[in-house]
Amino acid sequence: MTSTPPVTAASLPLTTRIGQVNQRLKGWEAVRWVDGAPQVTDVLRREVDRWGGLGALYGVLRADPWSAVRWENGVPPERSAEAYAAVQEHVTRYGDGLPVLFVEEAPHGLMALGGTTLPVNLALGAGMDAALTEELAAAVAAEARARGTHVALVSGLDVLRDPRWGRAEECFSEDPALAAALVAATVRGMQGTASCDDPIDAAHVAVVAKHLAGQGAGIGGRNGSGAPIGRRELGELHLRPAHAAARVGVAGYMAAYNDVDGVPCSANEELLTGTIRARWGWSGLVMADGTAVDRLRDSAPDPASAAALALQAGVDLSLWDEAFTHLGTALDRGLVAEAVLDRAVDRVLALKHRLGLLGEPVAPPVPRDAPARDVVALVERAARQAVVLVHDHGVLPLHGDATVAVVGPNADDLDAQLGDYTPPRPPHDPGASTVLSALTARLGADHVRHAVGSRLRGPLDDPGALDDVRDACAAADVAVVVLGGTSRRSYDDEFADNGAVEGPAPDTTNGEGVDLSSVALPQAQLDVVRAARESGRPVVGVVVDGRPRALTELVPLVDALLVVPFPGPTGGAAIADALLTGAASGRLPATFPTADGVVPVAHDERLETARGYRDHPVLRGLPLGTAHAPGVTTTLRTPAATVTAADLAAGAVAALTVDVTNAGPAAVDLSVPLYGRRHERGVRPRRRTLLGVRRATVEAGVTASVTFRLGLDELGSWATGEPVATPVTVGAWCTPDLDEPAGAAVVRVTDQEDCTPWER
């Protein structure tokens, strides 16, 4: 039996090669669902005729206001494979015979009709649970691949450095170590691989991780703005999650819109070729963000030059760009070598081979028992972990026979729990819950009062809206005021050419295209809290949002406070559970500032020699890791540990043990963070970094031990964007202190003379 030789760029005509690096079409325009069946359109026919095929097709299943796809006109979930098959049949029959890659968005679940919607990344960051994140990713991948999807575009590389950024919800955390742990878990779960050489089987999808790199450091929190950062900042903060993804074999990266020190990421050869490929040894595919190559026109005189810049830098596949259609002209003008085009084509073909589209088919999926039920349980657990109890002055738990006023703009708004890039919910949605519906289900309608009180951004038109809040609270034993934001997209909104909201979106406060100059809660929402307070009843504040907020005015108005990053469709039940048990297991995944104008405030900003602002001397209102867990204490048992730099580079670890004592009346499930500060001679230290985090379940009246094995990732220097073992002294602690406390453990990474530079 003779095997078929692999398809390579060298065997293809030039036109076909240019077609293989183009991903110009939007899938919902290439195939439509008409009279109960898929029909390819003239848009697809013209593209195949022009290029002899397609490298990839984006968004056949995408359903949202930008695509204008709804339940009434979209591809039914159970017939997704038919839509893909119609496209594949046309491309292979009338084109060059090469199958097309089907690419879909999966920022927190598959963005398709009937797709499972997860809590947003920031909510998973609050859970700090890599194992659960990996399980969720595997479930989404199995769902997507069963429909016929090959490639998922997945957020997770961005590090949240400015809460004004509308896409904060797509970040796992402001801390690169936490982001790295969760993005690696996501890639492992979705791809089922350990390296770039591993095939991706029929139960998994290829991941294109986004965005590379530094998009979270944009000036003023403005989406896609430049990142004016140095090489050390880039390496320590923004490349660490990308490196983690490379190490577990991520199939691709998406080059970001922003520039780093003036060089656009899509034209950054040092980043896309020198760093991730030459230095890291990664061999996957780079896709440009939507229209990012066309945006290089501010850095290039014409489309051919823009295309040449991106291709030379290391972009292998465009997205909705016209510029890559000018690659023939770029070759004719000598702007880029044909070998560079062939390099990109071979990477596209390699991904098709890895997915089993060329050559031998991939292995079939392993059967799973009751997958739908499993996924629901995972989503519910993630929603519960997203709930952060910030403080409680004796109000919680709510009594089971209490009458509760559930008020505020987010009290009964399911869309406000879902996050950006979410498909429309199904017409029948029994598993979804808001705070109002969940408390009503638990307490009974006779024990619940309700009033909206305000919009998110401003007051309601009804002048009696606040009186309704007062009346509802006066008739109750306790008030639960649900505030925050929403990434809601409306089918009446206007959108930019990349799908970001442009307008009017009158009450949308979060998401791509919704950057804010102010992260303080709007006064209209605070007025609802004040109205509830006037009733004389205890007040519980619940902030459901996708970004850190300045809560300084809110904190003194409430007797208990919960913060919940967009928790997904089951979030209402998760919040109700926390209210009725008085316990929550999440931690803040990012620092909340005390006021507008004091950012950046991340817990790992470098120590400053200057004082704070005269009008706001305290910058950090609620640091990363904040959580109120009554009766729980953590103690670092190990006072010191030593490992040589040579041994650390070879895989050795330094072990520290934390004792977690639960003096409360019930078992607790919580994350246990370990913080640190590096002491490097000549380098100003970061105030505090996250060395690691573990989740633990501790029974009532019990002390459990959690061991942290600190290796190269935790103790090495990330100044270059990859871990390097160098002699250093690291202070370590497990208490909430922002600064290294007295009695912190000392971890020494020593040189050949058993010393560190800090000790000489």
C-alpha positions, 0 to 999 in steps of 0.5 A: 500500500502506497501512502499519498505524498503530503500536499505542499505549497510547492505543488500548488499554482500561485493563485491557489497558494494566495487563496490558501492564506486568505480568509476574506469571507464571512461564513453567514454570507457564504452559505444561508439557511433557506427553506430548511436547507443550506444554500451556498451563495454567489459570494462563495462561488465568486471566491472559489472561482477567483482563487481555486479554493479557500484556506479558511472560512470564518463564521458559518455558524456565528449568530449574533446582532452583527451577523444578523443571524437569529433563531428564525434564520440561522443554521439549526444546531442539529444540522450544523454539519449540513451547512459545513458540508454544503460549503466543503462540497462546493469548494472541493468540487469546483476549486482546487480540491483542498478542503477548507478550514471552518473557523468559529468564535469561542470566547466563552463557548461556541458562538452559534445557535444553541452553543453552550455559553460559559461564564466569561474568562474574568469569571473563570479567573475569579474561580482560579480553577485550572482543572475546571477550566480544562473540563469546560474547554474540553466540553466546548470543543467536543460540542464544536467538533461534533457540529463540524467546526475545525478551529476555535478563536479563543480569548485568553492571552490578554492581561487586564492592565486597565479597567477602562478597556471594554474587553476586560471580561475576555481576560482571565486576570491582571496577573500573568501567572494566573492567565498563563495557568488558565490559558494552558488549561483551555488549550489542553482541554480544547485540543487534547494535545501536549505539543504542536506535533500532536494530531487533533482528534475528532473530539477536539478543535484547533485553538487560535489563541488571542491576542498576541501581544500586549493588547491589555496595555493599550493607552488609556484602556482604548481598544487596539491602541498602542502599548508603549511598554519596554521589553521587560514589561512585554516579557514579564506580563504579556508574553507569559500566557502566550508562552504557556499556550505554545508549550501545550501545542496551541495550533495558532495565535491571533496577531493583535490590532495594537502596536508595541512601541510603535510596531504593529503586531501584525507587522512585527517580525521580531514577535511573530518570527523571532520570539514565538518561532525561533526562540520558543521553537513553536511551529503553528500558524499565525492569523491576523485579527479581523481587518488588521492587515488592512489597518497596516495602511497607516504603516504602508503606502498601499495594500500590496505593501501592507500585505507584504509587511504582514506576510514577512512578519509571520502572518500566515492567514488573514481575516476579512482583509482585502490586502492579502488579495494583493499578494500577487502584486507584492510578489511582482514588485519584489516586496516579499519573496515567494518563499515567504508565501510558501512558508505561510501556505505550508503552515495552513496546510500543516494545520489541515493535516493535523486536523485530519483534513489531508491524508490519514483521518484523525482518530474518532472521539471517545464516547462520553456518558450524558455529555449534556448533563455533564456540561450543565453541571460544569457551567453551574460550578463555574458560575458558583466559583465566580461569586466573590463575597467582598464583605459581610457585616452580619447580614448573610445568610438570608433567612429562608423565611425572609421577605426580600426586595430584589431591586436594581437594573441587573436584578432581572436581566439575563443578558447582563450576565452573559458577556460579549460575543454571546449567541441569542438564547434559545426560545425555551431556556429553562436552565437560565436564571436571574437573581430575581428568578432564582430567589423567587424559586427558592423563597416563593413569590410571596416572599419577594418584592421587585423594582428596577429603579434605574438604567445602567447608565442613567435614570429611568424615564419614570419619575416614580422609579425610586419610590418603587424601590423604597416601597419594595424595600419597606415591604421586605426584611432585607434589600438585595440591590443588583447593579453593574454593567452589561455587554448586551448587543442589540439587533438595532445597534450599529457595528464596525467592520470587525463587529465591535459595537459602534452605536447606539447601544444606549445602555451597553457598558462593556464589550469590544468598542465600549471603552469607558473613561470612568469606571465608577458606578454611575450615580443613577445606580447609586441612587437606587442603593440610597433609596433602598438604604432609606427603607431602614432595612439591611442592604446587600449589594451585588455587582454583576460586571465585566470589568473592575469598578471603583466601588468606593461610594458603594461600599459604605452604603451596603451591609454586605457586598458581592462582586460577580464577573459575568457568570453566564446563564446560570449566574442568578442561581449561583448568586442566590446560593451565595446569598442564602448560604452566606458563603462564596468561593471566588476571589477577585481576579483583578484589582478594583481602583478607589477612583477614576484617574488612579489607574494603573493599580494592578497588584503587581505594579512596580514599587514606586518612589513617589507618593500617591495622589493628593486627592486619592492617596490610596489607589487600590480599593480591592486588590486581586485575591480579595475574598471574605471567608469567615473562619478560614485562616492560612498559615505558611508552614515552611519558613525557607527553601533553597534551590540552585539555579542549575537545578531549577533549570533542570526541573527541580522545585522549591516546596512551600506548604500552606496550612488552611484552617476552617474554624467555621460550621461548614465545609469550604471550597476555596482557592489558596493563593501564594504571593511573592516578591522578587529581589533582584539587584538593579531591578525595581521589584513588583509590589506583589506577584502570584507565585501560584494558586491551588483550590482546596476543600476543607471540612469544618473544624479541620486544617488541610495542607496545600503544597506549592511546588515552585519550579522554573515558571514560578521562580525564573525570570520572565524578562525575555518572555520565557523563563530563565533560571537566575540566582534570586531571592524571593519573599513568599506569603499566603496572607492578603498583604499587598506588601511583603510581611514580616515573617514571609518565607524566603526562597533562595535560588542560588549560584554555584557558591550557594549565594544570591546577588541580594546577599552579597 
